[in-house]
Amino acid sequence: MKWSLGQLKSYREEPLQFDEALDLKHSLMTRYPEILDVKAVQAKGFVSYGKGSVLISAKVDANLTLPSSRSLTPVATSLAFQMTEYYVPKGTDLARFEKTDTVIFLPEDDILDFDVAVEDNILIHIPMQILSEAELNGEAMPTGKGWEVVREEDLAKQAEEHKTVDPRLAKLKNLFPDQETKD
């Protein structure tokens, strides 16, 4: 969905309501090649114009297939988030906006491309760690020839168990017997 600034100025009194299924599969997979599939993207909200700026508020639901961050197994991931953004022409004074507001300058042609805005927000909301059901339920970590993935907790336990003092430094602990040893 694309709107020109002139077209959106007609929505001063009554906001433009939308509830659209967006076809973003190709563009999302091009921008972020780790995405294996995009099932559906639904956006529902409104666009309004006032005081020289365009306000978009939308609830976005997206279903993506992404690789597990541990085993690269495909994982169906659902994203649901609210996006609220202001779009202003270049040269607009931004003093009237709060520091927490998302304010984006419109391109030179004053065309607002809503699909790109939704794509940007989807990419921002992709979690850093994606695990399959089996991985969440404690299935064994991946291994290979000469390597294995170890949980941080298990690694800390191994380090604690194998903690030894260098024999060359062992006599130094007797140097100050009145002080406690600190780990």
C-alpha positions in Angstrom: 0.0 0.0 0.0 1.3 3.4 -1.0 -0.2 6.8 -0.3 0.9 10.3 -1.5 1.0 13.1 1.1 -1.6 15.0 -1.0 -3.9 12.0 -0.9 -3.5 11.6 2.9 -4.3 15.3 3.5 -8.0 14.4 2.8 -8.0 12.3 6.0 -7.9 15.3 8.4 -11.3 14.8 9.8 -11.8 11.0 9.4 -8.9 8.6 9.5 -8.4 6.1 6.8 -9.1 2.7 8.3 -7.5 -0.5 6.8 -7.4 -4.2 7.5 -5.1 -5.7 4.8 -3.3 -8.9 4.1 0.1 -7.9 2.8 2.2 -9.9 0.4 5.7 -9.3 1.7 7.2 -12.7 1.2 9.6 -11.8 -1.7 10.8 -8.5 -0.3 11.3 -9.8 3.3 13.2 -12.8 2.0 15.3 -10.6 -0.2 16.1 -8.1 2.6 16.7 -10.8 5.2 17.9 -14.1 3.6 17.7 -16.0 6.8 13.9 -16.0 6.6 12.9 -19.4 5.1 9.2 -18.6 4.5 6.6 -15.9 5.1 3.1 -17.4 5.5 0.9 -14.3 6.2 1.2 -10.7 7.2 -1.9 -9.0 8.4 -2.1 -5.2 9.2 -5.0 -3.5 10.8 -5.1 0.1 11.8 -5.6 3.7 10.6 -3.8 6.5 8.9 -4.6 10.1 9.7 -3.2 13.5 8.7 -2.9 16.5 11.1 -0.5 19.4 11.8 1.6 18.7 8.8 2.3 15.0 9.7 0.9 11.6 8.9 0.2 9.2 11.8 0.1 5.5 11.2 -1.0 3.2 14.0 -1.4 -0.5 13.1 -1.4 -3.9 14.7 0.7 -6.3 12.7 0.5 -10.1 12.8 3.1 -12.1 10.8 3.9 -15.8 10.5 7.5 -16.5 9.5 9.6 -19.6 9.3 13.1 -19.0 10.6 16.0 -21.2 11.4 16.6 -22.2 15.0 19.5 -20.2 16.4 20.9 -23.5 17.8 20.4 -26.2 15.2 19.2 -24.3 12.1 16.0 -26.4 12.2 13.1 -24.5 10.6 10.8 -23.0 13.3 7.4 -21.4 12.7 7.5 -18.0 14.4 4.5 -15.8 15.0 5.1 -12.1 15.5 2.4 -9.7 16.8 3.1 -6.1 17.6 1.8 -2.6 17.5 3.5 0.0 15.4 2.9 3.8 15.7 4.9 6.1 13.5 4.7 9.7 12.3 5.8 10.6 8.8 6.8 14.2 8.0 8.1 16.0 5.0 11.8 16.9 5.0 12.5 20.2 6.8 9.7 19.8 9.4 10.4 21.0 12.9 10.5 18.0 15.1 10.3 19.9 18.4 6.5 19.1 18.8 7.2 15.4 18.9 8.1 13.5 22.1 11.5 11.8 22.3 9.8 8.5 22.4 7.8 9.1 19.2 9.0 7.4 16.0 9.3 10.1 13.4 10.4 9.3 9.8 11.0 11.8 7.0 9.1 11.1 3.8 11.2 10.6 0.7 11.5 13.5 -1.8 8.4 12.3 -3.8 6.3 12.5 -0.6 5.1 8.9 -1.1 4.5 6.8 2.0 5.2 3.1 1.3 3.4 1.3 4.1 4.7 -2.1 3.0 8.3 -1.0 3.6 7.3 0.4 7.0 5.7 -3.0 8.0 8.8 -4.8 6.6 11.1 -2.6 8.7 9.1 -3.3 11.8 8.9 -7.1 11.2 12.7 -7.2 10.8 13.1 -5.3 14.1 10.8 -7.7 15.9 12.5 -10.9 14.9 13.8 -12.4 18.1 17.6 -12.9 18.6 17.1 -16.5 19.9 14.7 -18.8 18.1 14.4 -22.4 19.4 12.3 -25.3 18.2 9.8 -27.0 20.6 12.3 -29.9 21.1 15.1 -27.5 22.0 12.8 -25.6 24.4 11.9 -28.9 26.0 15.5 -29.8 26.8 16.4 -32.1 23.9 20.1 -32.9 23.6 22.2 -30.2 22.0 23.6 -30.7 18.5 26.9 -32.5 18.1 29.3 -33.4 15.3 32.6 -35.0 14.7 34.9 -33.5 17.3 32.5 -30.8 18.5 29.4 -30.3 20.6 27.2 -27.4 21.7 27.3 -26.9 25.5 24.9 -24.8 27.6 26.5 -22.0 29.6 25.3 -23.5 32.9 27.0 -26.8 32.0 30.2 -25.0 30.9 30.3 -23.1 34.2 29.9 -26.4 36.2 32.7 -28.0 34.1 35.0 -25.1 34.8 34.2 -25.2 38.5 34.9 -29.0 38.7 38.3 -28.6 36.9 39.4 -25.6 38.8 43.0 -26.2 39.9 45.7 -24.0 41.2 49.0 -23.8 39.3 51.5 -25.6 41.5 54.0 -22.8 40.9 51.6 -20.4 42.6 50.4 -22.7 45.3 53.0 -21.5 47.9 51.8 -17.9 47.4 48.6 -18.5 49.4 50.8 -19.1 52.5 52.4 -15.7 52.0 49.4 -13.8 53.7 47.7 -16.4 55.9 45.5 -13.8 57.7 43.7 -12.9 54.5 40.8 -14.9 53.1 41.0 -16.3 49.6 38.7 -14.6 47.2 37.3 -16.2 44.1 
